[in-house]
Amino acid sequence: MNAHEGLFYSFWQGGYEGADHVNSSGLPLDMNASNQHRMRVRDDYLHLQAFGIRTVRESIGWRLAEQVHSHYDFSFLEPTIHAAQEFDIQILWTLCHYGWPLDIDIFSSEFVMRFAQYAAAAAEYLAPFSTAEPIYTLINEISFLAYATCEMSLIYPYGPHLRTRSVEFKRQLVRTAIAGMEAIWKVDPRARFLHVDPLIHVIAPDGRPELAEAAEAMRLSQFQAWDMLAGTLEPELGGASKYLDIIGVNYYHSNQWELETYKTLFWHLQDPRRLPFREMIAEIKQRYGHGRPLVIAETSHVGSGRGEWISDITDEVILAAQAGIILEGICLYPVLDRHGWEETGHWHRSGLWDVHPDADGNLVRVLDKNYAKNLIESQWKLAKSPFYQSFQSQDKSLFYREL
């Protein structure tokens, strides 16, 4: 299903949560271990086959791979690589998903240098397993990571001393990503790069028109990392058009909110102040040109709204296509449930599969059938759209009988 000769193996994709930073309690996260994806990866990939998902996003984890200074161990990736080879699955690897070795000052030149060395080592290890162009995300959500680390104290290192250094850290992350790309190209000139960040909309609260300018400034900040990578903003960082390759937008129900109050413009309440996704994606295309591939790199909802959310996203993608904006893929993220970063016992119930412990401590995968039904209907709807005829669909009657 959805066989495609272009950039991705499949239009519909699955993402496995890979956050590996140290939470505020001092716990080093390893989400692929805690939801048992790493030990059950073959079964997880097998489950994807019924939905025609042949492209997945996986995270390596800089901190996990470099536990000893400048020594890299990628052997923990072997089960994932073998399962991908067995099922002919394309992996889009993320090298840094919020975590890094704890002995590095994040504002130092060493941070840039050591990441480049790690990126080269990762590319050298993975190159033999890629028959197609390998696609990497260097640093997950540069703009969000700088905001979350410095302004919101959501990610290590924590502390009020970082409050005014958000833009400085964003610049540092851009330098780091550029150095990583150059290092990877020296190892594997085929490499392509997916740069992802949240797609957001921010407005002033009702009755607070004096905040409109600040809200617009916050909204426009979502473009800074992409602009820096492309060299159109602060070119002294070394950015150039060649570095801004594939653009990935991460879009959830909470990506639209009021400034200062942080109140979400709720999707499920149909807040009239929400901006349609198709209009938000049109701005991306207008800013960065129609030649760059564009993909929804993350999207999902929670609980009973999961199915309706993916139906709405599909409708928006079709409406965007009617206006000439063609996306290359939609990634269900997470495709397998994840727990909270801080409340590690709280599972979000946001995946296509939930996880439930059995008596032996195994996390059993449980398909959310309503989400599955809406996903299949969305796949059919998109496959029949004249704008997406190149993504072919196979007969799913066996899966319908299973449901």
Summary of the structure (lengths in Angstrom):
residues: 403
radius of gyration: 20.3
end to end distance: 18.0
largest distance: 58.7
contacts: 1335
relative contact order: 0.13
helix: 43%
strand: 17%
